[in-house]
Structures are given as structure tokens and as C-alpha cells.
Amino acid sequence: MLETPDGRYIVVRGRLWRRARPDLASDVRDGLVHDLMDARRAVKAGRKANDGDAVARARAVVERAKQGLGERGPVWWTDGAPDLNRRMARNTPYADWYAEQSEDA
């Protein structure tokens, strides 16, 4: 897994994805990840059952878990840097760093 030098993002197929907050206690993180995985399974089941209400409820749980982890919602860093979540690394201030990583691969 490729992680930006500041630890804010991981890079998946060239796209930045915000990491979970590093200051979360492991038991809190584990609980949120458990909730997230359960909710993702519920989304899948709701879609399979063609139950739009169940899908909407499950997606709300996914959103709460993601916000709790710090992957969505307000950024968890405090230096005022913008959120670049979901942007292509090559189009961000990480572009030079990312190009160097791609060359090393």
C-alpha cells in the first residue's frame, strides 16, 4: 500500500483516499471498522433483495462509520491543508512525489 509522506492518504490506482485518523484508539477503530463491514454487507443484501429502504439505511451507517474513522467529513489534520480526497495524485501537490514512486515501481 502506497502512503503519502505526510500519512494523510493512501494511493489506489493513482487516486488519493483519505486514511483513517491515526489518533483513534485501536478499540474504537476496530469497532468502527466492524460497523463499516457490517453495513457494507447490508448494502449488498439490500441491493440483492431490491430493498431501497434497507440500502439507504445501510449506506447511512457506512457514512457514519467513515466519518468516525476520519475518512470522510472534516479533515483530522490541523495545519489547514486542503482535503484532496478522491483526487488523482498526479493533479495534486503530491504529483512529484507520486511520479517518483511510479518510477521506482
N, C-alpha and C positions, 0 to 999 in steps of 0.2 A: 504494500500500500504506500503510495507516494503522499507525503505530508508536506505542506508548505513550511518554510523555515520558521515562521512565527507560530506554527501549531494551530492556526485557525481553521484550516481547510485540509481536506484530502482531495486528491485529484483522481477522478474516474473518467476514463476515455476523454481526457483533455478538459473536463469540466470541474470547476471548484464546487465542493459540497462542504458546508459548514460542519465542523466537528462538534461533538458534544462538549459541554463545559468541563474543563479539566479539574475544576474545584468541587465537583459533585462527589459526595461520599459514595463509596462503592456500593453500599446497600441501597442508597437512593437511586443511583444509576441502574443497578440491577433490577430494581422494581419498575422503573420507567421502561427499560428495555423489555421486560416481561409483558407489561401492559401494551407496549407497541406491537410486539409479536402477536399477542392475542388479538389485538384489534385488526392487524393485517389479515390474520386468518378469518376473522369475522367479516371483513370486507369481501374476501374471496367467497366465503359461504353465502353471503347476501347476494352477490352477483350471480352465483350459480343458481340460487333459488329465485332469481329475478325479483328480489325484495328490496326496492329502492329505499324504503324507510330504514331497514336494517343496515344497508350500505351507508346511508347518511349518518346514522348513529355511530357506526364503527369508524367512519372517517373522522368524526368529531373526536373520538378517543385517540386516534392516530395523531391528530393535530395537537391535542393536549400533551400527549407523551413527547412529541417532537419539541414542543415549546419548553416543556420541563427539562428536557435534555440540553436545551440551548441551540438546537439545530434549526429552529425557526423562531420567529418573534424577535424581540430586542436582542441585539448582539450582547455577548457576555464579556467582551473586552472593554476596557475603559479609556483607551487612548484617543477615541474619536475617529478611528479609521472606519471607512465606509464598509458596508456589507457587500461583498462580491459573490455571495452565494448563487450558484447555478450559472455563473458566467464562464465562458471559455477562458482558460488560463492564459492563452496567447493574447487575449484582448484586455488584460488587466495589468496592474503594476507587477504581477508575478511573471510576466511574459519572458523576460530574460532568464530568470531562474528556471522556468519551465523548459525553455529551449535548451538550456544546459543539461537538464535531466533527460530530455529526449535524446540528446546526442550520446549520453553515457549509456543509454539502454541498449 
